Amino acid sequence: MIKKVLCMSALVSSIAVASKGEFIGSGKGYNGEIKVKVSGENNQIKEIEVIKHEESGFTRRAMKKISDEIITTQSLDVDNIAGATYTSEGLKEAVAKAIASSGIILNKVAVKNKMISEYKDIDTDVVVVGGGGAGLAAAIAAKENGARVILLEKMPMVGGNTNYATGGINAADTSVQKKLGIEDSAELYYNDTMKGGKNLNDVSLVKKLTQESKYAIDWLISKGTDLTEVSFSGGQSVKRIHRPTGGKAVGPVIVDALNSTLENMGVETRTNSKVANLLMENNKISGVEVETNGKKYKVNAKAVVMATGGFGANAEMIKQYNPKLEGFGTTNNPAITGEGIQLIQAVGGDVVDMTQIQTHPTVAHKTSNLITESVRGEGAILVNRDGKRFINELETRDVVSKAELEQKGGSAFLIFDQETRNNLSAINGYVSKGLTKEADSIVELGKIIGVDSKELEKTVGKYNEFVKNGKDLEFGKKGLPRVILQKPFYAIEVSPAIHHTMGGVRINDNAEVLDKNGNKIEGLYAAGEITGGVHGGNRIGGNAVTDIIVFGKVAGENAAKIIK
């Protein structure tokens, strides 16, 4: 049962609309312009309509939440949505300009009327904790198998780290690969994954991951996910990373499709709901204790699926498990702080591989902006300040990260051309964010970024010959999709940042959480980055999305079985 409570508080810099009318304004989002139409009447904003934007799919929910908050409070002084900061700021800027263009004066003080939800104790069959890709998949699978489901997400909107996933999802022997004439197998995928993980992976989990991957692709497509293209990524023997048309970021597309599916199925999703404790009764999980707006209540359930992510945004946990990474930046959503792991440990759950923390080699230098591995998959090269290549760009992330840190300045430059940009729409966002430098010649580009421009020109020329001849004689890179010839030419300075925590809760291939003796904890399941064992000592790019879908689906299906 939900009860609405009306809270009153004073806020500065609110908006008052002087008369009835519609006003247009625009602001700068993450990927480009956000344009809005603001409708006002009787000194109130009545409606905010986003009439143009180039943001990722998941940010539509962020824009809706920000718009609703502005209307509810009649103020621009509303919080940004974590994980969509640039979009939030761009929308608020657009609304402000719409108001300014009308000649309306902002009031100094206004009353904030905000509806706050309070929940009472409730019973269900399955409660899923965490609204990222793994949680969404688990909730759908549990519902499809006859369970009553409640999804809890501590942030204002669902998506988690999945909203940040750009490159794609790995899978072998898929219907999409077959249509494109790509030969692959679960066995080859298994071998690549074990090799990439330094053979520290849990064999049974990797077998489940690789064997079920092709079904995960069909399942996602059946939910409305666009997965039409297949390309190379680091650590793969063949083209295996599936992605949306035009190279769009895969994460927002998956979140959009799964969230829409969940809504259409009538599954209740409660945001701003942090799980404080796992509940046990007679040595079985009996539900969770939830905290919302400072109030606590219980969701009693026969099974709990934990899908709260890893601990890549928790600096203290990073320092605890791998002190060498202290002070590194992170690409993670602010929600990825590891408390789900700690909650499971508190009820006797075991952990594995906690020291195994991955850095991503291509993060815009001195920022948290991830540059997808697909840029390298589409033909970009990495050069140092001498203008020379120094690594096979499609080596595993740990190898490329280490090589970058050994270069002058501890960073490198991604070099690519307009044709690469045309084939990967994610690059448009990097350009609009000001992360790229560009020029009409390689020599000019080298001067702009401060590398040996003549040597850079030689390097690009040599690389182009490798592409034409189909063999990289310098570093043995297998993926050579195109030459770097079409101006303008682009460069992004990159360096490693914390990206993924391979360690986490110990599970079996049924996604059941295990204790230190290897026994399952009755009624407790886990999926996604909260778990350990799948990726071993290094995660291959594209495998995290496979992980969350395969094991999210497994967790939901098995959680539903427990109620029958």
N, C-alpha and C positions, 0 to 999 in steps of 0.2 A: 504494500500500500504506500502511496506517495502523498505526502502532505506538503502544500506550498505555504511558505512563511514570507510575509512582506517585511523587508528591512528598509529603514530610512536612514540616509546619511547625506551630509553636505559634500558637494564636490565643486572644485574650481574649474573654470574654463568650459562651461557647458554651452550647448547650442540652443538658441531660440529662433524659430523661423517666424519672421514678421508677418508673412501673408502666404496665401495659397499659391503654389507654383512648383515648377520642376527645374532643377538646376544641375548642370553638367560640370564635372571636375575630373581631373586625372592625376595619378601619382605613379611612382616608379616601383614596380614589384621586383621579384627575383629575376624573372625572364623578360621583363619589358613593361610596357604601359598597362596600367589598370585604369579603366574609365568607368565612372559611376553616374547614375542619375538619381538625385535626391529629391523626393517629393515631400513638401511641407504644407501644413495647414494648421491654423489656429495656434500659432507659436509652438508647434511640435513637428519633429521629423516623423513622418508617417511611413515612409518606405525608402529603402536604399536598394537600388538595382544595379548590379554589375553588368554593364552593357558591352564591355570589351576587356579581355585579359589574355595573357600568354603564359599563365602560371600552370604548374603541374596539376593533374587531376585532383589529387588529394587536397590541394589548397582551396578548392571550392568550399569545402566544409569549414576551413578556417575563415574564409571571407564571410560565409553565412553567420558564423558565430560572432565575429567582430561586428558585423552589421546589426545583428539582433541586440548585441550589448549596447551599441551606440543608441539605438532606438529606445531600448528599455531605460537607459540612464540619461538620455538626452545630453550626452557628453562624449567628447573625443578622448577623455582621460580614462581609457579602458586598457586592460592588459593585452599585450601581444600574445598570440598563440605560440607556445613553445614548439619549435620545429618548423614554424612558418613565420619567422620574425620579419623577413623582408616583405612578404606578402601582407602581413598585418600592418606594417608601417606604410606600405604603398596604398592600401585601402584607406587608411585614416587620412593620409595626405590628399587622396582624391576627394574624400568627403569634405575635408576642410576647404579645398579649393572650390568645390561646388557651392558651399555656403558663402565663401568670400566673393565669388563671382556674382552673387545675387545682391550684394550690398548689405547683407544681414550682419549685425554686430553680435559677437559672442558675449553672453552674460558672464559676469564674474562668479556668480554663485548659483547653483541649482540643486534641486533635490534629486538624489539618486534612488530610484525605486527598482529594487532588484529582487527577483523571485529566486529563493533558495530552496533546494529540495532537501527534505528530511525523509529518511526511509526507516520503516519498522522492520523487525525480524520477519524473515520470509523463508519458505521452503521451496526447493526445486530439486530436480534430479541431478543435473550437472552444472557446476559453476566453473566458468573459464576465467582465469585471471590474466589480463594482458590482452590488449586489442591490436597487436601487431599482426603480421601475416600468419604466424603460427596459431595465435589465439582465434583469429577469424576463421581459419581453416578448421580448427578443432570445434568451434561452436557450430559451424555449418554441418560438419560430419556427425556430431552428436545429435543435432536436430534431425538430420536425414535418417538417423537410426532410431528415431522414436522418443528421444529424451526431451524433457523440459529443460531449457537452458537459459542461464543468465550470464552475460558477459560483463566483466568489470574492468574498467580502464582508469588508471589514476590521473591521466592527463585530460585536457579539455576535449580532445578528439582522438579517434582511433588511428592506427597506422604505425606508431613507434618507429623503429629503425627501418622498417620495410618502406616507409615513405621516402627514405634516402637511397634505396637500392636503385642503381642506374643501369648497370651492365646487362643483366639478364638472368635466366635460370638454366642451369645445366641439366641435361637429360639425354639418355642414350636410346637408340633404336626407336625413335618416336615417329608418329605419323607425319609430323612436319618435316623431319629429316628425310624420310622416305620420299615425300613429294618433291624434295629438292635434290634427290639423288645422292644424299650423303650416307655413306655406310658407317655404321657404328654398332656397338654392342654394350650390354651391361657389364660384360667381363672387361672390356677395354676401359670403360669408365671406372670400374672398380680399381683396376691396376693404376690408372692415372691418379685417382684419389688417394690411394695408399702411398704411392710414391710422393705425391705432393705433401702428404701429412707425415712424411719421414717414417712411415710404417708404425707410427705410434697410435694410429686409429684403432678403435674397437671394430674388429672384423665383422661381427654380426650386424652392427649398426651400418657399416659401409655397404654390406651386401643388401640390406633392406633399402638403403638410400638409392643405390644404383639400379636395383631390380624394379623398384616401384616408381622410378623417375618418369618413365614414359607414360604411366597411368596418371601421374600428377599433371603432366602437360594436357592430356585429354580432359581431365577434370577441370582444370583452370579454364580451358577453352569453352567447356560446357557452361561455365558460370559467366561467360561474356568477356574473358580476357583475350586481348589481341596478342597473339604470339605467332607471327608469320615469318620472321626472319631468324636465321641461324648463322652465327659467326664464330670466330676464334676467341679464346681468352687464355690467359696465362696458365700453363700447366696441363693443357689439353692436347691430345694427340690428333684430334679432328675437330671440325666445326661442330660445336655442341651447345653453345650458349644461345638459348632462345630468347627473343626479344620482340617488342612491338614494332609495327610498321614504321619505317623511317628512323629506327634507332632511338625511339623515345625511351625515357627512363622506365624500367620495368616495374619498380616498386609501386608508384602511384597508380599505375594501371591495374595491378593486382589488388591493391587495397580498395580501389573504386569498385571493381567487379565483385569482390567478396563482401564488402560492406553493403552494397546494393542487394546482393543475394540474401544476406542476413536480415536486412530490413524487410524484404519481400516475404521472408519466411516467418516474420513476426517475432524474431528473437529479441528479447529486451537487452539493450545495451545501456549500462550506467557509466557515464564518464565522471571525472573528478572524484573517483571512488578508489581509495587506496586500501589495499588489504593489509591489515595490521597483524593478523595472526591466522595460522591454520588451526582448525579445531579438530580434536580427536576424542573418540569415545569408544571404549572397549578395544583399544589398539587399532582402530580404523579411523580414517579421515571422515569427519562428519560435517564439514563445511568450512566457512571462513568468517572472520570478524572484519568488518569493513569500517573505514573512517571516511566520512563525508562532511565537510564544513564543520569539522571539530566534533561531530557527533558519531558515536559508534553503534553499529547494529550487526546482526548475524544473518548470514545466508546459509541455512542448513541444507546440505546436499549429500547425495550418496557417493558422488565422485567429484574431485577437483582436478582441473587441468591447469598447471602452472606454465604460463607462456610470457613471462615478464622480461625476457631478454637477458643479456649478459651484464658486465660491469665496466664497460669501456668508458663511461662518463663518470666513474667514481675514482678520483685521483688517489684516495687513501687505499682502496682495495688494489689498485694497480701497483702502488708502492709496496703494499704488503706482500703481494705474490711475485712481483718482478721489479725489484728496486732499480734496475738499470733503465727502466722506462719512466722514472720519476721526472716530471717536468715536461713530458711530451704533450703535444696537443692531441685532440681527439676529433674524430668525424662523427661521433655518436649523438643521437638524440639525447637531450638533457634527462630524459626519463630512464636511461639505461644505467642504473646505479646499483644493481646487484642485490637489492633487498629480497628478491624472490628466492635467490640461492640461500640467503641467510635464514629465511622463514622455513625452508625445507630442511636445512641443517638442524633447526631448533626442534623438529619432530623426528629426528634420527636419520634423515637422508644423507647419503654419502656424496662426496664430490670427487672429481677426477680431472687431471691435467690443468690445474688452476694456474700454474706458472706459464702456460702456453698462451701468450698474448701476441696477436698479430698487428704489425703496422702496415698501413697501405702506402705504397711508394709514391703515388701521385696525388698528393694533396697540395693545393695551391699554397706556396711557401708562406709561412707565418700566418696562416688562416686555418679555418676548419672546413674549407670548401673542397669536397672530394671531387677529383677529376676521374670519371669512370674509366675502368680498364679498357672499355670498348674503344677509346681514342687510340690506344696502342693496337688493339685488335683490328682497327680500320686502317692502320698503316703509319701511325705517328712513330717517330724515333726519339730516343733520349740522347742528349748530348751534354757534355760538361762545359766548363768555361774555356776550355781549349778548343771548343767547337767539334769535339770528337765523340763518336759513340763509344760506350764503355761496357755495354751489357746487351744480351739478347732481351729485347724489350718484353717478350712474352714468357720470361722465366717466372718462377713462382714469386709471390709477393715478398717473402722473407729475403730471397736472394737479391731481388731488385732493390729493396730497401737498404740492405747492407751495402750494395755497390754505390748507391747514391750518397750515403753518409761518408763514404771514403773519398768522394770527389771534393775539390776545392769549394769551400763555403758550405759543404754538407747538403747541397741541393743540385738539381739538374734542370734541364729545359726540355719540355715536350715540343717537338717541331712537326708541323703538319701543314696541309694546304687547304684551299677552298673546296676541293673535291671531297676531302675527308669530312669537312664541315657539312657539305651537302648530303652526305650519307649518314650523318649522325646528328640528329636534331638537338641532342643534349648540349652540344657545343654552343648553340645559340645562347643558352643561359650563361655560359662562362663569358661569352663576349659582352652580353648586356650587363654583367656584373663587374666588368672591368678587369677580369682576371687574365685576359690575353693581351699580347702585343702583336701588332701586325705591320706588314710592309709589302711593297710590290716586288721586292727582290730578296733573295736569301742573304746577300751581302748587307743590304740595308737593315734587314731584321737582326743580323748578328751585331751590328753597331748599336741598335736600339737596346738590345738585352745585355750588351757588354761582354760578348764572347769574341773569340778570334774569328772575324767574319770571313776571311779568306779560307781558313781551315774548315769553317762550317760549310762553305760553298763546295769544297772538295768532298766533304763527308756526305752531303746530300747527293752530289753527283755519283759518288761511288755506290751509295745505297740504291739509287735509281737503276744503276746497271745490274745490281743484284736482283732487283725486282724483274727487270726485263729478261734476265737469264734464268729466273726461277730458283735461285740458290744464293743464300747469304753466306758468302765465303769468309766473312769476318767473325760472326757470332752464331751462325747456324740457326737463325730464326726461321720457323716453318711458315708462319703466316706472312705472306708478302702480297697483300691485296692490290696495292697501287703505288705508282711513282709519286713523288712530291714535286709537282710541276705547275699546278694551276694557282696563279696569284688571286688574291693576296695570300701571303704566307703568314702563319701564326706561330706564336711561342707562348708557353705557360711555364713559369718557374715553379717547380714542384719539389717537395721533400716529404719524408715519411711522417705519419701521425698514427696514433692508436686507432685501430679500426674494428678489430674483432677479438673477442675473448674465446678461445677454443675450449677452455676448461669450463666446468660447471657441474651440474647435478648428474649423478650416475643413473642411467636408465638402461632397460633392456630393449629388445627390438619391438616390444609391444608398447613402448613409451611409458612403462611402469617405473616409478621411482624406486630405487634400491637402497637398502641400508648398508652399513659397513660390513655386514656378513653376507651380502649378496641377496638378501631376501627382499621381496617387494613389500612396500608399505601399502596396505590395502586401501584402495580408493584414491590413490594419489598418482597422477600422471604429469609428465612434463614434455615440452617440445620447444625446439628452436634454440636460440643462443643461450638460454638458461641452462642447457644441458652440455655435458662434455662427452668426449669419446668419438664423436662423428668425424671431426676434422684432424685429430691428432696434433702434430707439431706445427701445422700450417694449413690454413684454409685456402682452397683454390677459389679464385674469383668465379662467382656464379653458383657455388655450392651452398651458400647460406640460404638462398631463396629456395633451392631444392629441399634443403633440410627443413625449413619451416613449413613447407607445403606437405611433404611426405610424412613427417612425424607429427605435424599438427593434425593431419587427417587421421593418422593411426591412433593418436591420443584420443581424439573425439569419438572415433568408432568404438574403441575399447572401453572408454568411460561409459558410453551408452549401454554396452553389454552388461555392465555390472548391475544395472537397475532391473534387468529382466529376470 
